[in-house]
Amino acid sequence: MAVSPLMRQAYPVWPALIAAIACAAPLVAVAALAVSGEWSGYLTHLWSTRLPVYLINTLHVTLISGSLAVLLGAGLAWLVARYEFTGRSVFEWLLALPLAVPAYAAAYGWFDLTQAAGPLGMLPTVRGATGAGLVLGLTLYPYVYLLAREAFSGQSSDAYEAARTLGARPRDAFLRAALPMARPAIAAGLALVVMETLADFGAVSHLGAPTLTVGLIRAWAGEGATADAARLALILVAIAFLIFALERAQRARARQTSASGRRRPSRRIVLSAPRALAAAALCLSPVLLGMVIPLGRLAYRALSAPVTRDLVSAAQNAVLLATIAGVLAALIGLAAAYALRTGTRRGAVAARIAGLGYAVPGAVAAMGVLAILGLMQTWIDTAWNGMFGSVFPVMLTGGVAALIFAYLSRFAAAAIGPADSALSRVTPALDGAARTLGASANETARRVHWPLITQGALLAALLVFVEVLKELPATMILRPFNFDTLAVIAHNYASDERLGEAALPALLIAAVALPPMIWIARRIVRSEGVRAEDVHAEAGH
């Protein structure tokens, strides 16, 4: 949002600069490690053995998950935005809920259902790259759905109705008129799906489809080839940034407005009873497949699982980490939003750098954090030894602070969008009025902005809360000794083929993540409804 210099307060940019450095530092550390580290020969051996398999599996899983997410997300978004049928208002937010289910939890449920001894053993077993891609697509399609639904709901009806007037069938009008205008939003959602797929470790490892992320963790933890693991990480990051760049280019080229520059809101088409029933069934299917059925199987298996003290401790650890990371990420998001509000190039660059962290997989962020803290540990130990004749008594590389650092470098980007969206809806005239009355930038933020952006900040914090609850690879690498989370316990049990014990912690993750996810989904739908009413009012005038 452009802010007039007369109305602009002198908001500080330095918090956003610090956030940008914190988010970019792990990636810089990994790159430095890859360039300066010794060649152990492990990467050469890997290239002749497993690396082609990792690359092929990565491509295979990504293509399937991305294709399924676009098909489900864009198709259901159009159905909900364009047509009126029984249950539509519920499906608007219900379709977003599979995002609360960790992909590895859905993988445990579907594998247990379809293995030879399972109740659906007559079906093909959900495993391998194809199975992992399907599971990831079913749990990640809400990224595409939410963005595409907003795009379709905000479209002018002119182009679509013109195509229909010229004799185009509804399907052709959708493909030629509505879909091209929503393509940037769909591409943005697809980019998020691809990045999450590249970062996944739990689902692909359990279903026997090792990708680059699995190879990276094996090189780091299994072989001790630190520098070669960093080089694998750079391959993974390069793929993620290529997807990110393609999405940016797609957004820059696309035209999302009508030729007149004005939007004439479309009226939803009321479906007949048989078609309404079919539409409701279509909307219900991905919710059943991505959430209800796999979680139902886990709930059945969890009935006989004991509730141990370790499980309670892991649940407390997971909620504590997610809460701390969510609050700090919301603060980073607000810092980036205020940097953007200054309208300066420095503020825009800081916010953009802070937002790049989401393209960095969790395992890569963890490696970068370890490299940074390891270097700091060496410096501190040297200085401490010079003064006191002993090493520094605190280990920086194996604590909660290291985990929070990795979480923020990975997920702070998810908080920037909601924070900036909330702040951008605060009219600059309020800043100008506060400035006229002699209020400082801090006073304006505290007394004027905060009451108006509280829900946006809460949305940012809850988004990160849900992501941290589900996060696995960074937690596995950085967690302190004897400090487990629900994700780590579930993975450890599943790795030992003890799905009965893995069911309860995996189910608890979804149970804790679902209430905030319901609030997030309902709030997004409600805010889009308010904007749609504003458009209708403007069209009426």
Buried (B, 14 or more C-beta within 10 A) or exposed (E): EEBEEEBBBEBBBEBBBBBBEBBBBBBEBBBBBBEEBEEBEBBEBBEEEBBEBBBEBBBBBBBBBBBBBBBBBBBBBBBBBBBBBEBBEEBBBBBBBBBBBBBBBBBBBBBBBBBEEBEBEEEEBBBBBBBBBBBBBBBBBBBBBBBBBBBBBBBBBBBBBEBBEEEBEEEEBBEEBBBEBBBBBBBBBBBBBBBBBBBBBBBBBBBBBBBBBBBBBBBBEEBEBBBBBBBBBBBBBEBBBEBBEBBBEBBEEBEBEBEEEEBBBBEEEEBEEEEBBBBBEBBBEBBBBBBBBBBBBBBBBBEEBEEEEEBEBBBEBBBEBBBBBBBBBBBBBBBBBBBBBBBBEEBBBBBBBBBBBBBBBBBBBBBBBBBBBBBEBEEBBEEBEEEEEEEBEEEBBBBBBBBBBBBBBBBBBBBBBBBBBBBBEBEBEBBBBBBEEEBEBEEBBEEBBEEBBEEBBBBBBBBBBBBBBBBBBBBBBBBBEEBBBBBBBBBBBBEEEEBBBBBBBBBBBBBBBBEBBBBBBBBBBEBBEEEBEEBEEEEEE
